[in-house]
Amino acid sequence: MKKLFLLLAALILSLQAHAASDADNTTLTPPQPKLAFLARFSVDLVAPIWELGKTSDLGRRRIIPITGGSFKGPLINGELLNNGADWQTVTADGLALIDTRYLLKLDDGELVYLQTRGVRYGPPEVMAEVAKGKPVDPSRYTFRLFMNFETASKKYDWLNRAMGVGYAMRLGNAVVYDAYLLN
């Protein structure tokens, strides 16, 4: 039985190596990403932050309520409803792991659920200024988001298959980011 197992394992490894060498010889290449501007988001964060403290070895958990906001762009426009939050974890070295979930109400009344995941980090002295709500040049730190959407709207059904990325900045009691669709 052990010999049969070893023989099967060797056969699988041989097939994988052969498949990998075939893939290396192909003339096909993956498509290049293209970005299309979706909208500029302004996310209001005026409610107090809930600091839970260190909940795991990953870091400190905090929940930042999303109390409203707006978005405007060539593809969608509307408001953020007062019902979401950033379920953020901050690691020992200051890396903020972003996990937001909130509801968009488009100008025509359609609803879209939005989840973002991302990272925010920079030199400790810069991040201390950001935490105090002071205006900090966003080129001094990194704040990037990945976005996905859900909706029952027929008109905006294309968002269910869309992937977005955002470049963000924290400005006092708001996060502002430009969102782009990956085409």
Steps between C-alpha positions, in 0.01 A plus 500: 500500500785735591669431165177575315466829686860600419449403134183712477672795668792477255258484206309807621823697549616398152170614343515831688857563383400419140197734520716778644756465220219515240368818663849654487517442125170665410484827309191612688530767768250622758310818410637829628281671762315815401337743739178696451414778746184404691448779755653706780375386839487714812428282804387674821648368826355738759390248767739388775732209423448181699839373619477131590873459566720204414259221409751267332866465420428694181445826689256751642141494377308823461166575342455833327134582423426631151236767554435616144670659205471533127649383172506663159640380172434420137344159577323537837387780731324500834533484876635265766235401751564517872533125559854381442837476670867430452581181694868588519795313648826682574815290526785562745699681230211738419360334187122562488309216333186659358170307478202728431142410422233756420198576288489736204180669389537611140335818371223295339421323829672168421695339786850351476693323776870587495783322678854629492813330623836665509802630685616828647856545623788744514775632726387510867525879525286544186237252620488680837407820316235315298356355824470850647282600205753746364523549122794290379624487142381156378831446320661461845311176575328215317124446507369254238169319466352207310124526442216263415130568464163326533164619372161362396459791257464398136641838393817457707534122471839556333632601845447142623784395268713811548824526693623837611810653651530824689771744598400664827589765755377571852389859555384568855160333540487369145669264259514616140588262222491477125357168384593334171355195333742232383414429136 
